[in-house]
Amino acid sequence: MKVAIIGGTGFVGTHLIDHLLAAGHVPRLLVRPGSESKVERGAECELVPGTVAERGALDACVRGADAVIYLIGILREFPARGISFEALQHQGVVDTIAAAQAAGVGRFLLMSANGVRPDGTAYQRTKFAAEEALKASGLAWTIFRPSVIFGDPRGRMEFCSQLNKDIIAAPIPAPLFYDGLLPQQAGAFELAPVHIDDVARAFTLALGEPRTESQTYSLCGPQRLSWKAILGTIAAAVGKQKAMVPAPVFAVRAMAGLFDRYPWFPISRDQIQMLLESNVCSENDSFARLGLTPTPFNVDQLGYLNG
């Protein structure tokens, strides 16, 4: 299949391209001019210059394709720089759907996120709105909702390498966030890290499986791990013993309220809120439904942090 990918130069996209090529597919990537060097295995892909904001570029990317995959997602927005959840996580999907419809491309795979909902943070609301637009499109859709994704970042932003840089390598104790007045549950909120190759395998499998059409898959790793356990595992993977202390979230929220508009501040108010909500799957059977076995989160799988 010829597969048009919107967002193929990011963390997920670089790994997905490997899996698509291994399966015999031909990736066609929309690439911002000047970002061609970010394309992994570019000589084996078709490159279309342009951005998601340019309808002509979207039309050129999806024309003649057998399927479209939309991967663009951001963790923080900076509206002054034209980087917003609405533009990239909702409107971009709406415009790509329109381009696919006009070109007669019937298959559409969407990267969403676990925990999205219409009354959540701006990140969650725009991801949810994109899902609803796709479901109403008349296309043969499949939606994937991964939890936090880990794996070799290949020079890009990734969950564990970011935590290693911002928290484990920092000269101060690691924060165990908690809400309220008492710290008994400090760092107890849970995540279910999912390996990047498992996510890429799920997307690749769905392209050739009609049974995945009109299905939403929440992709969580096989373990529910507390924030404290995740930090401990990352520290062990890089050969450190990291001190950890309870951190009242109201103080972090107050600082984020002042500074999260600046890229140098490590976390936004919305990210804090989503962390405290936990990020696990209520029904963790998606990999079983796909016939795949997810990779555990452990020190052996985090060897890339020492690269």
Long-range contacts (C-beta under 8 A, 24 or more apart in sequence): 1-25, 1-26, 1-66, 1-67, 1-207, 1-208, 2-26, 2-28, 2-46, 2-64, 2-65, 2-66, 2-67, 3-27, 3-28, 3-65, 3-66, 3-67, 3-68, 3-69, 3-207, 4-28, 4-29, 4-30, 4-61, 4-62, 4-65, 4-67, 4-68, 4-69, 4-105, 5-29, 5-30, 5-68, 5-69, 5-71, 6-30, 6-52, 6-58, 6-61, 6-68, 6-69, 6-70, 6-71, 6-72, 6-92, 6-96, 7-52, 7-70, 7-71, 7-72, 7-73, 7-111, 8-39, 8-45, 8-69, 8-71, 9-35, 9-38, 9-39, 10-71, 10-72, 10-156, 11-149, 11-153, 11-154, 11-156, 11-157, 11-158, 11-196, 12-71, 12-111, 12-149, 12-196, 12-199, 12-200, 13-71, 14-40, 14-154, 14-156, 15-151, 15-152, 15-154, 15-196, 15-197, 15-199, 15-200, 16-69, 16-71, 16-199, 16-200, 16-203, 16-204, 17-41, 17-45, 18-200, 19-197, 19-200, 19-201, 19-203, 19-204, 20-204, 23-204, 23-207, 23-208, 25-204, 25-207, 28-61, 28-65, 29-61, 30-57, 30-58, 30-61, 40-154, 52-87, 52-88, 52-92, 52-95, 52-96, 53-87, 53-92, 55-95, 55-98, 55-99, 58-95, 58-96, 58-99, 59-99, 59-102, 59-103, 61-99, 62-96, 62-99, 62-100, 62-103, 62-105, 63-103, 64-103, 65-103, 65-105, 66-105, 66-107, 67-105, 67-107, 67-108, 67-109, 67-207, 68-96, 68-100, 68-105, 68-107, 68-108, 68-109, 69-108, 69-109, 69-110, 69-111, 69-203, 70-96, 70-108, 70-109, 70-110, 70-111, 70-130, 71-111, 72-111, 73-111, 73-113, 73-127, 74-123, 75-123, 75-157, 75-268, 75-271, 76-260, 76-263, 76-268, 76-270, 76-271, 77-122, 78-261, 78-263, 85-122, 85-123, 85-125, 85-126, 86-122, 86-126, 89-123, 89-126, 89-127, 89-130, 90-126, 90-127, 90-129, 90-130, 90-133, 93-130, 93-133, 93-134, 94-130, 94-133, 97-133, 97-134, 97-137, 97-139, 100-137, 100-139, 101-137, 101-138, 101-139, 105-139, 106-139, 106-140, 107-139, 107-140, 107-207, 107-213, 108-134, 108-137, 108-139, 108-140, 108-141, 108-142, 109-141, 109-142, 109-143, 109-144, 109-203, 109-206, 109-207, 110-134, 110-141, 110-142, 110-143, 110-144, 111-144, 111-146, 111-203, 112-143, 112-144, 112-145, 112-216, 113-145, 113-146, 114-145, 114-146, 114-147, 114-192, 114-218, 114-219, 114-220, 114-279, 114-280, 114-281, 115-145, 115-274, 115-277, 115-279, 116-145, 120-274, 121-270, 121-273, 121-274, 122-270, 123-270, 123-274, 124-274, 131-216, 140-213, 140-214, 141-213, 141-214, 142-206, 142-212, 142-213, 142-214, 142-215, 142-216, 142-217, 143-215, 143-216, 143-217, 144-199, 144-202, 144-203, 144-206, 144-216, 144-217, 144-219, 145-216, 145-217, 145-218, 145-219, 146-194, 146-199, 146-218, 146-219, 146-220, 147-191, 147-192, 147-193, 147-194, 147-218, 147-219, 147-220, 147-221, 147-279, 147-280, 147-281, 148-191, 148-192, 148-193, 148-194, 148-279, 149-193, 149-194, 149-195, 149-196, 149-199, 150-193, 150-194, 150-195, 150-196, 150-297, 150-301, 150-302, 151-195, 151-196, 151-197, 151-301, 151-304, 152-196, 152-304, 152-307, 153-304, 158-196, 159-193, 160-193, 160-234, 160-237, 160-302, 160-305, 161-304, 161-305, 163-230, 163-231, 163-234, 164-234, 164-238, 164-305, 166-266, 167-231, 167-242, 168-231, 168-234, 168-235, 168-238, 168-240, 168-242, 169-238, 173-242, 173-243, 173-244, 173-245, 174-231, 174-235, 174-242, 174-243, 174-244, 174-245, 175-244, 175-245, 175-246, 175-247, 175-252, 176-227, 176-228, 176-244, 176-245, 176-246, 176-247, 177-227, 177-247, 177-248, 177-249, 177-252, 177-272, 177-275, 177-276, 178-246, 178-247, 178-248, 178-249, 179-249, 179-250, 179-276, 181-248, 183-246, 183-248, 186-228, 186-246, 186-247, 187-226, 187-227, 187-228, 187-231, 187-244, 187-246, 188-226, 188-227, 188-228, 189-226, 189-227, 189-275, 189-276, 189-277, 189-278, 190-224, 190-225, 190-226, 190-227, 190-278, 190-279, 190-280, 191-224, 191-225, 191-227, 191-230, 191-278, 191-279, 191-280, 192-220, 192-221, 192-223, 192-224, 192-225, 192-279, 192-280, 192-281, 192-284, 193-221, 193-223, 193-225, 193-230, 193-297, 194-219, 194-220, 194-221, 194-294, 194-295, 195-221, 195-294, 195-295, 195-297, 195-301, 197-295, 198-287, 198-292, 198-294, 198-295, 201-292, 202-286, 202-287, 202-290, 202-292, 205-290, 205-291, 205-292, 206-290, 212-290, 215-289, 217-286, 217-289, 217-290, 218-281, 218-282, 218-283, 218-284, 218-286, 219-281, 219-286, 219-287, 219-294, 220-280, 220-281, 220-284, 220-286, 220-294, 221-294, 221-295, 221-296, 221-297, 222-284, 222-294, 222-295, 222-296, 223-296, 223-297, 224-280, 225-297, 227-275, 230-297, 233-297, 233-298, 233-299, 233-302, 234-302, 234-305, 236-299, 237-299, 237-302, 237-303, 237-305, 237-306, 238-305, 238-306, 239-306, 249-276
